[in-house]
Amino acid sequence: MKTTQCNLKNENPVMETAKRVYPFHEIEPKWQRYWEDNRTFRTPDDVDTSKPKFYVLDMFPYPSGAGLHVGHPLGYTATDILARLRRMQGYNVLHPMGWDAFGLPAEQYAIETGTHPKTTTFKNIDRFRLQLKSLGFSYDWDRELSTTEPDYYKWTQWIFLQLYKRGLAYQAEVPVNWCPALGTVLANEEVVDGVSERGGHPVIRKPMRQWMLKITAYADRLLEDLDELEWPESIKEMQRNWIGRSEGAELDFTVLDGEGQETDKRLQFTPPDQIPFLEQRIYMVVAPEHHLLTYFVTPEQKQQVEEYKDFASRKSDLERTELQKEKTGVFTGCYAKNPANGDAIPIWVADYLRNRSNHGGPAHDTRDNEFALKYNIPIKWVVRNEASSSDDDAKQVYAGVGIIENSSSVETGLDINQLSSKEAALKVIEWAERTGNGKKKTGYLQGSVTGEPIPILILDESGETIAVEESELPLTLPELNDFTPTGTGEPPLSKAVSWVNTVDPATRKPAKRETSTMPQWAGSCWYYLRFMDPQNPEALVDKEKEKYWSPVDVYVGGAEHAVLHLLYSRFWHKVLYDIGVVSTKEPFKCVINQGIILGEVQYTAWKDQEGHYVSADTEERLNEHQQVTIPEDKVMKSGDYFVLKEDPSIRLIPRAYKMSKSRGNVVNPDDVVLEYGADSLRLYEMFMGPFRDSKTWNTSGIEGVHRFLARTWRLVIGSPQSDGSFKDGTVVADDEPTLEQLRSLHKCIAKVTEEIESTRFNTGISGMMEFVNAAYKWNNQPRGIIEPFVLLLSPYAPHMAEELWSRLGHSSSLAYESFPKANPDYLKDTTIVLPVQINGKTRGTIEVEEGCSEDEAFSSFTGQET
């Protein structure tokens, strides 16, 4: 790595300049080699279990051919800072890395180029590993694993067999997302706007026999145990919506025909939290795939409804249930009778529901409220929030408990006014059963996934499925040279005829192997367990090791994994808990979603047909003009807006986009490391803003933290020599620290420790910057101050910290040195400000220690004057 950087350096004048700031290009490769040669961050198989543990994990990356961009290290840097802190605080730390390496991209590349997926995957993994090591992450590389290794997927297959034996994995013919171009079935989450997430190929719905996972069997526990987790509430809510438990009364709504007459068709409704709000139901919503939809669409609305059904079919279930998505729908032309009050309410079809019907309750359901506001549907308020402080507050969407009002009907005999929500729900259920308008019921949305397992045989004679014996695992994949789709829906493995055709070992009857393969996400459902015991050939994980390391303390990754990965990991984990493999009910104690790093701001202008610029605030329709991107050096800020420098009357639209090849806004971290160093990249990504917020990349912004590191280097090492190089050793003195220096240090210790533990990494950096600013005003740099500060810096900028620690006279790494602790005595503000008077007139003030004598105060004044 060093040789590569030196070769590049000679061709890049920026590197020569950067070298004069501080020699990161020499320091960083040096310490990366040291860590690797000494296996500094290796977690022993047998640890001292009397010590506290800290298991911090990044969500499994897929090693794509594109490598890392600067958005990827955001989460990795955060977990690395936490891991380094806990090591220095005396914890046993488990901080591993591996690869979720099965996937469509490698298969597509194989089809296009003829390169075997295994070759592509190994090449991509090598690149990812090299990039991660260049950023100084303290992973235990001895525990590295890949889902493509037979020693690993043996246990993925074993878990599937446990699901199969318990009736949790089964086959059924269901409509699936079939992508002819990819020749494969896609999970709902892999389809976006009717095309495949990878490649953008059209996807159609096609009935096929598929393996399903019966997640509904664990729905109660998956819902109830969410309350115990330190997860973002938005992620919990997405999982609740996905599982969709509905517990309450199945109420019958009679469908009315175009003349308003009752028909023999009924719509049922169940959700528990909506039962008390029955009176406010002023419309009904059904899902596009509802089995009765065709019976309550009028001829006038038929075409509109059919077009909407086609539109909705191109969305994945995740897109349809995401809370932030804009609500869409179409009126069916028919009405239903509300059993609570006899009112006729319109029936709409909307895709924010899946496979069911719902009453529109816009006053007390956020999704219904958004839908009603968009389509001008009136809102009726029936639950009073007792905590509301004003009438305006009372008219906000409120789905919590409260007192029922506006809910009495003489016609139906249902009166729940002035009851609490809970009491009202019970009374509605009792009323529904007594009057024949419904019955008590608990149900779930069917949560299924196209999971294609490997270890199954199908008997030729009967079609019966037989589990492969566990002793035969792993069932390895055959070598294939033809990866093209079969065109029939059969997986490519069906081409391996000699592998497919086999016999049942027990009966010797002819059989065929299952030709579907595991979905990409299967291996990532349990990898956190294998990291605890990666080399065990006898068990998925050793019981004692699992008991010590479980659960994962901090799990960091993107919010896009809220449902598919996190939900199915929890499902598999609960099955493993039931069969005694794991000791905890949940796999991940705390989940943190980092924000997205967007590409640099792009400035857009418009030109008319004559080539003249058109201002963005013009009343003309901008979409009729040519859109052009303006370079940043031709843009200036004018008040609250950005305008053209050459013509400030032309207002521009600034916008940052998610990094992608197609937009050409991807920033390669290798380039940043080459110019500024890994420590600067790490520091900048943490300093950009709150960790959980999205932020915009600005390459010029990295120069600020780079200067801070350079100032820190000079503070300890001294100024550069005339040729830009630095002397060996430091300028640190063995003097006793002053009270002022001790206070600055311990305030910094307290600040940095608290901010790291609260994942407010940006303000932790601010605390260190304040310390360095103060230290530059001192006459000396005592060892007792500088050494603790270097330890504070090390989680953020480990390469520089290691080098400074070495130059301060230490022979081993600082990775396991004790992290400094703030002394409360130095955190107290014990100074006071005294006015200074001369001849009865105030001439200024001085700051002195509280309780000092008059002589000490006078000495302080004369000292400050000097």
Buried (B, 14 or more C-beta within 10 A) or exposed (E): EEEEBEEBBEEBEEBEEBBBBBBBBBBBBBBBEBBEEEEBBEBEBEBEEEEEBBBBBBBBBBBBEEBBBBBBBBBBBBBBBBBBBBBBBEBBBBBBBBBBBBBBBBBBBBBEEEBBBBEBBBBBBEBBBBBBBBBBBBBBBBBBBBBBBEBBBBBBBBBBBBBBEEEBBEBEEBEBBBBBBBBBBBBBBBBBEBBBBBEEBEBEBBEBEBBBBBBBBBBBBBBEBBEEBEBBEBBBBBBBBBBBBBBBBBBBBBBBBEEEEEEEBBBBBBBBBBBBBBBBBBBBBBBBBBEEBEBBBEEEBEEBBBEBBEBBBBBBBBBBBBEEBEBBBBBBBBBBBBBBBEBEBBBBBBBBBBBBBBBBBBBBBEBBBBBBEEBEBEBBBBBBBEEBEEEEEBEEBBBEBBBBBEBBBEEBEBBBEEBBBEBBBBBBBEBBEEEEBBEEBEBBBBBBBBBBBBBBBBBBEEEEBBBBEEEEBBBEBEEBEEBEBBEEBBBBBBBBEEBBEEBBEEEEBEBBBBBBBBBBBBBBBBBBBBBBBBEBEEEBBBEEBBBBBBBBBBBBBBBEBBBBBBBBBBBBBBBBBBEEBBBBBBBBBBBBBBBBBBBBBBBBBBBEEEEEBBBBEBEEEBEEBEEEEBEBEEBBEBEEBBBBEEEEEBBBBBEBBEBEEEEEBBBBBBEBBBBBBBBBBBBBBBBBBBBBEBBBBBBEBBBBBBEBBBBBBBBBBBEBEEEBEBEEEBBBBEBEBBEEBBBBBBBBBBBBBBBBEEBBBBBBBBBBBBBBEBBEEBEBBBBBBBBBBBBBBBBBBBBBBBBBBBBBEBEEBBBEBEBBEBEEEBEEEEBBEBEBEEEEEEEEEBEBEEEBEEEEBBEBBEEEEE
